[in-house]
Amino acid sequence: MRIKTKYVVVLIFVGALVAAVPGINGYYFKNHYLKLIEAHGGGVGKLKVTDYQLGWLSSTAELTMDFNDPDAKTPDPTKVIAFEQQITHGPFLQDPDNGGWVVAQAAMQTQVHLDKKIESMLGVNTADGIMQVSTVVSFADHYANQVKTPLFNFKNDDKGTITWQGMTGMVDVDFVSEQLKHVKTDVALGQLSIQGPTMTLTMPSMAAQAEKNCQAAIMCTGTSSLAVPSISGAQESKTVKLAGLTTKTTYGVGAGNDYHADLDVMLNKLDVPDYSFGPISLKFSAANLNATELKKMIDISKRIAAAPAAELQAQQLVALAEYNKILPNVIMAATVLHEDAKIDTSYGRFTSTAKFYWPANTPLPANSSDLSKMNFNMDVHAATTLVDQVIAVLDGTTAKPKSVSDVVTPVVPEKPAAPTAEETIHALLDPLTNDKKMSDDAVKAIIDLHKKHLLPAIYDAAIEKIMFAQRLPMATEKEITKKLQDQYAGSYTENDITADVTTATPASAVTDKTPPAQPSNASGQAQAQLDAMIKQGYVRQDKDNYVVSIVYENGTMKVNGVVVPLSTQATTTTSS
């Protein structure tokens, strides 16, 4: 009898323990879940738990993500996303994917809601919301999420109809001690269809994947990709078709605290009215950036994004000063930036490659002014037929003008005498030299540049380098630089667009010193500039291609082997 009593007591104890496990597990999960929300709920939209009702076998929770300004007196309900969660306590749970039983902390069913008016406008059932998420949380803090949305159908009598088939997919998230360690996303985006009064757009289903790991790294390492099979649209009988768009991004941190990132974009074909493009390949990469310093810049950007509207302008000014201090430290001895573009068109091919790198045996930049020491080279090839078409398009035509002389020049009345370029430059810069804020040599270098009749783009780059070296206050530097560039651009186009060609021509070859007429249309001006660049050597014609090769090393710039006079005086600075 005593033995039976003991068995009964043990069974009651075990039964009570088993019955208590879901409640104990639910209590533990609540505390852990709230810590996760607190640790990762900041940012642009503040995520917070507004209610959590703890039960024995299950619990309920309500969360909001608020995008309103924290200082707003009357929050806008359309800027709030609401989450309603039904939480079933472990340890024994039914897997929503296959119906089997699993051992886990909890299972959650989440409904995501927008403002009721917006949900009604989108044509979704307001009881179900705009998204449903089924989650199983393991004891190892692995969150396996199944995500799906309903069909969205927006109708407007004046604007037409927008229909989206929604989204389905998986999102796996891993935490360790409340720290995010791994995220993997694999979703399918349903077809998007837009039917408007004068236009249509159809985008079939797309696939998107992403994965990142944050295993004890300063910044996460990961990949992402997007595949768009096709897009087609039409407006007033004009059609646009895109086929085979893919993007892929990889990024991460190496063992030497070096950050790298690569972006590849591929497009098989793009057809627009009168033009066809493809295939197109665009590649960008950055290697050996200082990950610690880059992380600081990213954190500053996040801080600005989360700043209240009343503080935004002040925060941006502070951030700009911080960026200027941090940016030089991002550069490492082996830092390299690459760009590679190949674009085929119905008028020919365009290719561009560029490389920016820090020169060998050169101390790393100590301040922002040292960044001007960064070397680079660039090679551009463009089919002559493509350039001709671009020039013709400037006037809305489809054919290149026969010659610049074919353009009729209107009679322009004489203007009153204006100050010379040198007088204008002195009037602008003398106050700075008088106050010892700018050197006389720098002023002379600017005047010499003006006399060389360089193309505006080349002149602008040289002026920026000279003014940057003076170490003036940033606002003053930008203001003076822009005024110098605007003054040069005005005098260049108003006087003689081919003056630089004349200076490059031997005196014996000049029979008429009267400046040629300035073309009055955009295409004529562009053609004249191109001709001038070819005669100067800044553009070289190689069979059916125009070629530009730019090399900037150790303060010297060459374009197709022709030295661009940036002047050694550009680096002259005044004593403090």
Secondary structure, DSSP 4 states (H G I P E B T S, - for coil): -HHHHHHHHHHHHHHHHHHHHHHHHHHHHHHHHHHHHHHH--SSSEEEEEEEE--SSEEEEEEEEE-S-TT-SS--GGGEEEEEEEEEE-SEEE-TTTS-EEE-SEEEEEEEE--HHHHHHTT--TTT-SEEEEEEE-TT-EEEEEEE---EEEEETTTEEEEE--EEEEEEEEEETTEEEEEEEEEEE--EEEE-SSEEEEE--EEEEEEEE-SS-SS-EEEEEEEEEEEEEEETTEEEEEEEEEEEEEEEE-TTSEEEEEEEEEEEEEEETTEEEEEEEEEEEEEEEEHHHHHHHHHHHHHHHTS-HHHHHHHHHHHHHHHHHHHHHHEEEEEEEEEEEEEEETTEEEEEEEEEEPPTT-PPPSSGGGGGG-EEEEEEEEEHHHHHHHHHHTTT-SS--S-GGGSPPPP-PPPPP---HHHHHHHHHHHHHHTTSS-HHHHHHHHHHHHTT--HHHHHHHHHHHHHHTT--HHHHHHHHHHHHHHHHHHHHHS-TTHHHHHTS-GGG----SPPPPPSSHHHHHHHHHHHHHHHTSSEEETTEEEEEEEEETTEEEETTEEE---GGGG-----
